[in-house]
Amino acid sequence: MGTAGFLVLLLSSSFLFEGNCLDDSGQKSESSELCPSDIESVLRQMSAALSAQQVEIRHLQEGIRHLQEENKHLLLENQATRTEVVSLQTEVVSLQTEVVSLQTEVVSLQTEVVSLQTEVVSLQTEVDSLQTEVVSLQTEVDSLQNNDKAQEAALERLQTSSSVTEHKVEALTHDKTVRQVAFSTALVESGGGQWFGPYSTDTTLVYKHVVTNTGNAYNPHTGIFTAPVRGVYHFHLHIFEDFGSYSSRVSLVKNGSKMVIANEYDSSGNGSASNSMSVLLEAGDVVYAVLWSSYRIYDNTNHFNTFSGHLLFTV
């Protein structure tokens, strides 16, 4: 209800209550003025109407705000939709351009396919001709193979005979090689005189000065001789000590077992000793010289201490 409605309500209320007042004697007054009680009633009605109008105005204002926000949201959404439409239109134009390009490429490919089909037909004709030629050549090859079978058989016999002869030659060469086994060594290779020992344990002597090592069965880095074949070998050992303050004792050892000993003791000056033996060795057996603990030997470039051996014959 607006302001005009409120005035109408006021006038209506005034008319309704006009002339209804009572005088002091309790009689109805003929006066046209409103009674105080009537005025209060009208004011209460007007206040209630005014409150209702205020509530309605607030509701209307709230509705207007909602409509304004919704309108703003719709405007933003409309703007986004327009932007998307423009983007889609641009994409459509791009796709149309691409379609035109693809159509052009398809036409080109179709032309190329036709050309390739023509080339395939030509190649197929050539292949047919070559297959005919291959059949002819295969017939000729079969004929030649039949003629060569006798020659191949003779060749196989010759190859077999040659292989047997080759194996025999290899066996003879190997037998000759393994029979050539001999070595001769001394302790000191160069420099001044040197004592070996005394050591706290038995020690393998490494004879570094190699005079002969046919067959390479002796290892100058370890002092160990390894038999390359089964056979009888002969070994010789010679030792020397200077100024007899110590005794000298060296064993010839096979696979860890002592075979013979060269022993020297001369308190008056220099002394030497030697020993040798022949022994049957299996391929892989080892022979080396061991200086006993608490003993020593002396050597220099005169090579007083030597260790040598050679294969007598195979078994």
C-alpha positions in Angstrom: 0.0 0.0 0.0 1.4 3.4 -1.0 1.1 6.9 0.5 -2.2 7.6 -1.4 -3.7 4.5 0.0 -2.7 5.4 3.4 -4.5 8.9 3.1 -7.6 7.1 1.8 -7.5 4.8 4.8 -7.2 7.9 7.1 -10.2 9.7 5.6 -12.3 6.6 5.7 -11.5 6.1 9.3 -12.4 9.7 10.0 -15.7 9.4 8.3 -16.5 6.1 10.0 -16.1 7.5 13.5 -17.5 11.0 12.9 -20.4 11.9 15.3 -20.1 8.8 17.5 -18.8 10.6 20.6 -20.9 10.8 23.9 -21.3 14.0 26.0 -20.9 14.3 29.8 -24.5 13.1 30.4 -23.9 10.0 28.4 -25.9 11.2 25.4 -24.6 10.9 21.9 -23.0 14.2 20.8 -23.9 15.8 17.6 -20.5 17.4 17.1 -18.6 16.7 13.9 -15.3 16.4 15.7 -13.7 13.0 16.4 -13.6 11.5 19.8 -10.1 10.9 21.4 -10.8 7.2 21.5 -11.6 7.1 17.9 -8.5 9.0 17.0 -6.4 6.5 19.0 -8.1 3.7 17.1 -7.4 5.3 13.8 -3.8 5.9 14.7 -3.4 2.3 15.7 -4.8 1.2 12.4 -2.5 3.7 10.6 0.5 2.5 12.5 -0.3 -1.1 11.6 -0.8 -0.2 8.0 2.4 1.7 7.9 4.3 -1.3 9.4 2.8 -3.5 6.8 3.8 -1.0 4.1 7.3 -0.9 5.4 7.6 -4.7 5.4 6.2 -4.9 1.9 8.7 -2.1 0.8 11.6 -4.2 2.2 10.4 -7.3 0.4 10.1 -5.3 -2.8 13.6 -3.9 -2.3 15.0 -7.4 -1.6 13.3 -8.7 -4.8 14.8 -5.8 -6.7 18.3 -6.6 -5.5 17.8 -10.3 -6.4 16.6 -9.3 -9.8 19.6 -6.9 -10.3 22.1 -9.6 -9.3 20.4 -12.1 -11.6 20.4 -9.6 -14.4 24.2 -9.0 -13.8 24.8 -12.7 -13.8 22.8 -13.1 -17.0 24.8 -10.2 -18.6 28.1 -11.9 -17.7 26.8 -15.3 -19.0 25.6 -13.6 -22.1 29.0 -12.0 -22.7 30.8 -15.4 -22.1 28.3 -17.0 -24.5 29.0 -14.4 -27.2 32.8 -14.9 -26.7 32.4 -18.6 -27.1 30.3 -18.1 -30.2 33.0 -15.9 -31.7 35.6 -18.6 -30.8 33.5 -21.3 -32.3 32.9 -19.3 -35.4 36.7 -18.8 -35.8 37.2 -22.5 -35.2 34.6 -23.4 -37.8 36.3 -21.1 -40.4 39.7 -22.9 -39.5 38.1 -26.3 -39.9 36.5 -25.3 -43.2 39.9 -24.2 -44.4 41.4 -27.5 -43.3 38.7 -29.5 -45.0 39.4 -27.7 -48.2 43.1 -28.5 -47.8 42.3 -32.2 -47.0 40.1 -32.4 -50.0 42.9 -31.1 -52.2 45.3 -33.6 -50.6 42.8 -36.5 -51.2 42.5 -35.6 -54.9 46.3 -35.6 -55.1 46.5 -38.9 -53.3 43.9 -40.4 -55.6 46.0 -39.3 -58.6 49.1 -40.9 -57.0 47.2 -44.1 -56.3 46.2 -44.4 -60.0 49.8 -43.8 -61.0 51.0 -46.5 -58.5 48.4 -49.0 -59.7 49.7 -48.5 -63.2 53.2 -49.1 -62.0 52.1 -52.2 -60.1 50.7 -53.6 -63.3 53.9 -53.0 -65.1 56.0 -54.5 -62.3 53.7 -57.6 -62.2 54.3 -58.1 -65.8 58.1 -57.9 -65.2 57.8 -60.3 -62.3 56.0 -62.8 -64.4 58.7 -62.6 -67.0 61.4 -63.0 -64.4 59.6 -66.0 -62.9 59.6 -67.7 -66.3 63.3 -67.0 -66.6 63.9 -68.4 -63.0 62.1 -71.6 -64.0 64.4 -71.9 -67.0 67.5 -71.3 -64.9 66.4 -73.7 -62.2 66.0 -76.4 -64.9 69.5 -75.7 -66.0 70.9 -75.7 -62.5 69.2 -79.1 -61.8 70.9 -80.4 -64.9 74.3 -79.1 -63.7 73.8 -80.4 -60.2 73.1 -83.9 -61.6 76.3 -83.7 -63.5 78.3 -82.4 -60.5 77.1 -85.2 -58.1 79.9 -87.5 -59.1 82.5 -84.7 -58.8 81.1 -83.8 -55.4 81.5 -87.4 -54.2 85.0 -87.5 -55.4 85.7 -84.1 -53.7 84.3 -85.4 -50.4 86.6 -88.4 -50.5 89.6 -86.1 -51.2 88.5 -83.8 -48.3 88.2 -86.7 -45.9 91.6 -88.0 -46.9 93.0 -84.5 -46.5 91.4 -84.1 -43.1 92.9 -87.4 -41.9 96.3 -86.4 -43.2 96.0 -82.9 -41.5 95.2 -84.5 -38.1 98.2 -86.8 -38.4 100.4 -83.8 -39.2 99.0 -81.9 -36.2 99.5 -84.9 -33.9 103.1 -85.3 -35.0 103.7 -81.6 -34.6 102.2 -81.6 -31.1 104.2 -84.6 -30.1 107.4 -83.0 -31.3 106.5 -79.7 -29.5 105.7 -81.4 -26.1 108.9 -83.4 -26.3 110.9 -80.2 -26.3 110.7 -79.3 -22.6 113.8 -78.0 -20.8 114.7 -75.1 -18.4 117.7 -73.8 -16.6 117.7 -71.0 -14.0 119.6 -69.1 -11.3 118.5 -67.1 -8.3 119.9 -63.6 -9.0 119.2 -61.9 -12.3 121.3 -58.8 -11.8 122.9 -56.5 -9.2 125.2 -57.3 -6.3 125.3 -60.3 -4.0 122.2 -61.3 -2.0 121.4 -63.6 0.9 118.2 -65.6 0.9 117.0 -66.4 4.4 117.0 -67.3 7.1 113.1 -67.3 7.1 110.8 -68.3 9.8 109.0 -70.8 7.6 109.9 -73.0 4.6 110.0 -70.7 1.5 109.7 -71.4 -2.2 112.7 -70.1 -4.1 112.0 -68.0 -7.2 114.8 -68.4 -9.7 114.5 -65.1 -11.7 117.5 -65.5 -14.0 116.2 -67.7 -16.8 118.9 -69.2 -19.1 116.6 -71.6 -21.0 112.8 -72.2 -20.9 111.9 -74.3 -23.9 108.2 -75.1 -23.8 107.6 -72.3 -21.2 106.9 -74.9 -18.5 108.8 -72.9 -15.8 107.2 -69.8 -14.3 109.9 -67.2 -13.4 107.4 -65.3 -11.3 106.5 -68.2 -8.9 109.6 -70.4 -9.3 107.3 -73.4 -10.1 107.7 -75.9 -13.0 104.5 -77.4 -14.3 104.7 -80.6 -16.4 102.9 -80.1 -19.7 102.7 -83.9 -20.5 102.9 -87.2 -18.7 106.5 -88.4 -18.8 109.8 -88.9 -17.0 111.7 -85.7 -16.1 115.2 -85.1 -14.8 115.8 -82.2 -12.3 119.1 -80.9 -10.9 119.6 -78.6 -7.9 122.8 -76.7 -6.8 123.1 -74.5 -3.7 125.9 -72.2 -2.3 126.6 -70.5 1.1 129.2 -67.8 1.8 131.1 -67.4 5.1 129.7 -70.5 6.9 127.9 -68.8 9.8 124.7 -70.5 8.5 124.0 -73.9 7.1 122.2 -74.3 3.7 119.4 -76.8 3.0 117.1 -76.8 0.0 114.6 -79.5 -0.9 113.3 -80.5 -4.4 109.5 -80.7 -3.9 106.8 -82.4 -6.0 103.2 -81.4 -5.4 104.0 -80.4 -1.8 106.1 -83.5 -1.0 109.9 -83.3 -0.6 111.8 -85.6 -2.9 115.6 -84.9 -2.4 117.6 -82.5 -0.3 120.8 -80.5 -1.1 122.5 -79.8 2.3 125.7 -77.8 3.0 127.5 -77.0 6.3 131.1 -75.7 6.4 132.1 -73.6 9.3 135.5 -72.7 7.8 134.3 -70.7 4.7 132.3 -71.1 1.5 130.4 -74.3 0.8 128.1 -75.8 -1.8 125.9 -78.9 -2.4 123.9 -80.4 -5.1 121.4 -83.2 -5.8 119.4 -84.5 -8.8 116.8 -87.1 -9.7 114.6 -88.4 -12.4 110.8 -88.6 -11.6 107.6 -89.6 -13.4 105.2 -86.7 -13.6 101.6 -86.5 -14.7 100.5 -83.5 -16.9 99.8 -80.7 -14.4 102.2 -81.9 -11.7 104.4 -79.2 -10.2 108.1 -79.2 -9.1 109.9 -76.4 -7.2 112.8 -75.8 -4.8 112.1 -74.9 -1.1 114.6 -73.2 1.3 114.1 -74.7 4.8 113.3 -72.3 7.7 116.4 -71.1 9.7 118.7 -71.8 6.7 120.1 -69.4 4.1 121.9 -69.4 0.8 124.0 -66.7 -1.0 124.0 -65.8 -4.7 125.2 -63.1 -7.1 125.7 -62.6 -10.8 128.1 -65.6 -10.8 125.0 -67.8 -10.4 126.1 -70.2 -7.7 122.5 -71.4 -7.0 120.8 -73.1 -10.0 117.6 -75.1 -10.6 117.2 -77.0 -13.9 115.2 -79.8 -15.5 114.1 -81.4 -18.8 111.8 -84.0 -20.2 113.5 -87.3 -20.9 110.6 -89.0 -22.7 106.8 -89.2 -22.6 104.9 -92.2 -21.2 
